[in-house]
Amino acid sequence: MVVDHGTTSETQQSLEREYPDVVRIVGSPELWWTGATNLGVRHALNCGAELVMLLNNDCYVTPETIGELIALWRENPPALIAPVQRDWKTREILSITPRSCFLLGFPTIPGPKILTAAMYDQRLLPTRLIVGGRGVLIPVSIFQEIGLLDERNLPHYGADHDFYMRALSEGIPLFAAARAIVEIDAKRTTIAIDMRSLSWKNWLETLFSFKSHKNLKHISTLFFKHYPVKNFYIVGVFLYLMRYLILYLWCKIKLIF
């Protein structure tokens, strides 16, 4: 299924011509990622799907990925299982078993970026976080247990993060599949992806644009929902913002020298 919410007519024509078996679900151009994803999930649930795989338009799965994820799902109790993320251009691994530390202002800590032989042999790696809608396999029983993505409070960035954290809090295990790969085109992910190329004005824009994963409105909502000391979530947001600012300034200084 392809959720089409604001593209040109070329998308419809290309799907009909090249992929006639694909179901095209039309959504409003005002939908952001979360609403569009929920639209597709609801359609899948109505069709009686057992499993849902989220796949953003910046992702490419290798031929073996889906088969490996389904095999792991059949061998294990209901869980969220995600492939290992790799940059499609450089072939470098981006994330295997990430985690969070909201207390210190870290919604995402990438974790190891080298896939060892031991990891490969283990196949299924426990993790504390999954990053993005990048090929993650979700049994429908999990949607039935914790609900869909939060499109009201997190219409774009942060909803996937929130969903995985909610699942973890309900005792649903998260795994990375060491033998399954999804390749990511980082340039299509967010306007805040390459800080070296951002002017000061552009950097400030990343704090307020819905097209930026650094958007402070959504970041604040995420910290509000998951900061371990509820009344002090603003402390986590402040630490997050300071770290982002320091990292940006460091990138600009390195360019000068």
Stockholm file with secondary structure:
# STOCKHOLM 1.0

chainA/1-257         MVVDHGTTSETQQSLEREYPDVVRIVGSPELWWTGATNLGVRHALNCGAELVMLLNNDCYVTPETIGELIALWRENPPALIAPVQRDWKTREILSITPRSCFLLGFPTIPGPKILTAAMYDQRLLPTRLIVGGRGVLIPVSIFQEIGLLDERNLPHYGADHDFYMRALSEGIPLFAAARAIVEIDAKRTTIAIDMRSLSWKNWLETLFSFKSHKNLKHISTLFFKHYPVKNFYIVGVFLYLMRYLILYLWCKIKLIF
#=GR chainA/1-257 SS CEEESSCCHHHHHHHHHHCTTSCEEECCTTCCHHHHHHHHHHHHHHTTCSEEEEECTTEEECTTHHHHHHHHHHHSSSCEEEEEEEETTTCCEEESSCEEEGGGTEEEECCCCCCCHHHHHHCEEEESCCCSSEEEEEEHHHHHHHCSCCTTTCSSTTHHHHHHHHHHHTTCCEEEEEEEEEEECGGGTCTTSCGGGCCHHHHHHHTTCTTCTTCHHHHHHHHHHHCSSGGGHHHHHHHHHHHHHHHHHHHHHHHHC
#=GC SS_cons         CEEESSCCHHHHHHHHHHCTTSCEEECCTTCCHHHHHHHHHHHHHHTTCSEEEEECTTEEECTTHHHHHHHHHHHSSSCEEEEEEEETTTCCEEESSCEEEGGGTEEEECCCCCCCHHHHHHCEEEESCCCSSEEEEEEHHHHHHHCSCCTTTCSSTTHHHHHHHHHHHTTCCEEEEEEEEEEECGGGTCTTSCGGGCCHHHHHHHTTCTTCTTCHHHHHHHHHHHCSSGGGHHHHHHHHHHHHHHHHHHHHHHHHC
//
